[in-house]
Amino acid sequence: MVALEELSSLGIGFISYQDNLDFSTAQGRLMFHIIGAMAEFERELIRERVKAGIENARRKGKRLGRKPIPPVDKDKIIALFQKDSSMSVRKIARKVGMSSGFVGRTLKEHRMNKDSVLL
């Protein structure tokens, strides 16, 4: 809408051959506004349906959102690594039931904290 107004202020008429709309005429601008209003109406309908669906799911006791993260024992991860430093991050992750990314970050934080204590 803003782009069309800017083009119009510069004396440029916009014609959409694909949609068969000429925005330089009153009929073309009317059609543009009608199409825009219908799109806005449809968006609001979808929004209301989604909200109603979420509310219905909550009433039925469904849990929405991400699953809660189980409590993590970072000391166990560090102990496994210190016990056998040749053990890979993936193996430690499988043992503790966490992702290898989480285990890697935990070990990296531990190394950083250990280094800062020595300084």
N, C-alpha and C positions, 0 to 999 in steps of 0.2 A: 504494500500500500504506500509506504513512504517513498519507495523507489519510483513508483508510478507518478506520484505527486511531484517529485524532483524532476523527472523527465518532462512532465507537463509544464512546469515552471520555466524550463529551458526551451520550450516551444517544440518539443519532440513528441510526436504521437506514437503510441505503442500499439502494434497489431500482432495478435497471436494467431498465426495461420493454422497451427495445430488444433487450437480450441475454437477457431472461427470467431474470435472476439476482436473488435476494434475499440480500443480504450480512448480513442480520440473523439468518439461520439457519445451522446447521452445514453443511448441504448447499451453500448458496450460497458460504460461505467456502471449503469444500473445492474447489468448482468454480473459484473465483477462483485458488486456489493451483495447481491443475492447469493452468489456462490460462496462468498466469504461468510455470510450469516449462516448458511446451511452447514458449512464446515464447523463453525463454532458451536452450533446446535448439536451436531453429531458428536463432537468432542465432549461436550457437557453430558450427553446421554451416556457415553462410555464411562465417563468419570463416575456418574451416579451409580451405574451398574456395578462397577468395581467396588465402590464403597459399600454398596448393599451386600455384595458377595463376601467381602471381608467381615462385615458385621454379622452376617449369617454364620460364617465359619466360627467366629468368636462365640456366638450363642451356643453353637454345637460343641464347644469346648476344644476346638482345634487350636493347636499351638502355632502361631504365625512367627515368621522371621527365622533367623539363623538358629541352629541348634546350639545349646550352651556348650562352652568349651569345658571339657573335664578338668578337674584339678590336676595341675602339673607338678611333678616332683623334680625340679631342676637339679637338686642335689643327686638324685639317682642317675641322671644323665651324665653329670660330671664324674660321679663315682665309677660308672661303667667305662668312661673314657680313660680315667686315671688308672683303673685296674688293668686295662688292656688297650694301650694307646695305638695298637695296630688295628683295632676294631674300627671298621668304617662307620661313617655317619649313618649310612643306610641301615646297617645291622643294628646299631644302637636305636635308631628310630623304630625298627620292627619290634625290638625287645620292649620298648616303653609304650608302643602304640601311638606314636606321634609322627608327624611328617618329618622328612629329612631336612626340610628347610628350617623348621622350628628347632630341631636338634642342632643344626649347624649354627643358627643364630645364638642359641644358648651357650654353645661351646666358645663361640667368638666373644660373647659378652664376658664369659668367665676368664678367657685369656686376657682381655682388655683390663678387667678389674684386677687380675693378678699382677699384670705389668704395672698398673698405676700404684699398687700398694708397695712395690719394690722401689719406686722412685723416691 
